Amino acid sequence: MKLFQFRASPFNEKVCWALDFKRVPHERVSLLPGPHMMTVRKLTGRTQTPVLLTPEGAIDGSAGIIDWLDRAFPEPRLGYDEPSATESAKIEAWFDDDLGPRIRRAILGCALASPKFFSALFGEGRTPLQKSLYALTIPLAAPLVRKGNGITGSASIDDGRAAAREGLDFVAGRAARSGYLLDDRFGRADLTAAAMLAMVIDVADSPMRKPQPRPSAVTGLLAEFADHPGTAWVNEIYRRHRGASASFDGPSAYGDQGLQQGRAGVPPGGWGARFLYRECIRPQRRFLEMERTWQPSGAPA
Ligand SMILES: N[C@@H](CCC(=O)N[C@@H](CS)C(=O)NCC(=O)O)C(=O)O
């Protein structure tokens, strides 16, 4: 499978987190905002990332991709049983459709003012020359990026800050008892909220860490939320459950190794080992085989 991603994006981070959490072997292709359009349009007819190429076709939209991953790779599970499933869908939709895009205006607005920072953010993993060339295009692309993301001026940036505070207040209150948003365990509601809120938090050793040096507007934005109890929750969820300190291009490092680690996590012997093999390892192996023999239609080679 192949993931077409932006290096710095909460929606891409959601999907990368789900893939890493489930240790699903795949390959990542990082795209730069702007030039991404041609590649992505060929895959889905739209331009938004993330896009996951699966044996059943290309899927975009982080929620749809996680639905698919939870069906194809059921363990470890990210979804919930009812009534939490309905509650989780509401929380995810709120973060994906309302808070996330509003918070994004705040961080993107600050980042766009510094082409070098914007290029470092999205060009992570590229050579210094590639980043410098990309930085040169930012002043030209900035009006389009602002328009596409609804950044209309300082009021929209202030609204992004307010959205971040709303989200942080919500997670701090809701997770105060058990540390999790639903069912006293880590699931997709926690993953979604943490990935979205990480836009305004410098989560150490995580793919959402911001590059250095940072423009003062970005430093100021991060500082504004640093002491919020919701920020402590995001940091703790990342520390406990993210399990990856950076994104990457190319094949995931957990091919067969991931399967072996899955096996090592099984309680010794008995039904547990058999269940994990039947429900997780064998389907993953079948999937790898399907993936090996599958040819995407209309996808780039
Ligand atoms: N609701 C979508 C939102 C995806 C989205 O907004 N992606 C942004 C990056 S954060 C993007 O690809 N923007 C460029 C474009 O739409 O052309 C999801 O959950 O994946």
Ligand as a Chemical Component Dictionary entry (heavy atoms), coordinates in Angstrom:
data_LIG
# 
_chem_comp.id                   LIG 
_chem_comp.type                 NON-POLYMER 
_chem_comp.pdbx_formal_charge   0 
_chem_comp.three_letter_code    LIG 
# 
loop_
_chem_comp_atom.comp_id 
_chem_comp_atom.atom_id 
_chem_comp_atom.alt_atom_id 
_chem_comp_atom.type_symbol 
_chem_comp_atom.charge 
_chem_comp_atom.model_Cartn_x 
_chem_comp_atom.model_Cartn_y 
_chem_comp_atom.model_Cartn_z 
_chem_comp_atom.pdbx_ordinal 
LIG N1  N1  N 0 -11.426 16.099 5.810  1  
LIG C1  C1  C 0 -10.181 15.785 5.177  2  
LIG C2  C2  C 0 -9.316  17.043 5.176  3  
LIG C3  C3  C 0 -8.016  16.857 4.440  4  
LIG C4  C4  C 0 -7.266  18.156 4.252  5  
LIG O1  O1  O 0 -7.757  19.242 4.605  6  
LIG N2  N2  N 0 -6.057  18.031 3.700  7  
LIG C5  C5  C 0 -5.233  19.187 3.437  8  
LIG C6  C6  C 0 -3.914  19.081 4.173  9  
LIG S1  S1  S 0 -4.122  19.388 5.877  10 
LIG C7  C7  C 0 -4.883  19.221 1.959  11 
LIG O2  O2  O 0 -4.503  18.202 1.397  12 
LIG N3  N3  N 0 -4.991  20.412 1.346  13 
LIG C8  C8  C 0 -4.624  20.617 -0.014 14 
LIG C9  C9  C 0 -5.773  20.505 -0.989 15 
LIG O3  O3  O 0 -6.926  20.270 -0.563 16 
LIG O4  O4  O 0 -5.500  20.643 -2.185 17 
LIG C10 C10 C 0 -9.513  14.625 5.932  18 
LIG O5  O5  O 0 -10.013 14.232 6.993  19 
LIG O6  O6  O 0 -8.548  14.032 5.425  20 
# 
loop_
_chem_comp_bond.comp_id 
_chem_comp_bond.atom_id_1 
_chem_comp_bond.atom_id_2 
_chem_comp_bond.value_order 
_chem_comp_bond.pdbx_ordinal 
LIG N1  C1  SING 1  
LIG C1  C2  SING 2  
LIG C1  C10 SING 3  
LIG C2  C3  SING 4  
LIG C3  C4  SING 5  
LIG C4  O1  DOUB 6  
LIG C4  N2  SING 7  
LIG N2  C5  SING 8  
LIG C5  C6  SING 9  
LIG C5  C7  SING 10 
LIG C6  S1  SING 11 
LIG C7  O2  DOUB 12 
LIG C7  N3  SING 13 
LIG N3  C8  SING 14 
LIG C8  C9  SING 15 
LIG C9  O3  DOUB 16 
LIG C9  O4  SING 17 
LIG C10 O5  DOUB 18 
LIG C10 O6  SING 19 
# 
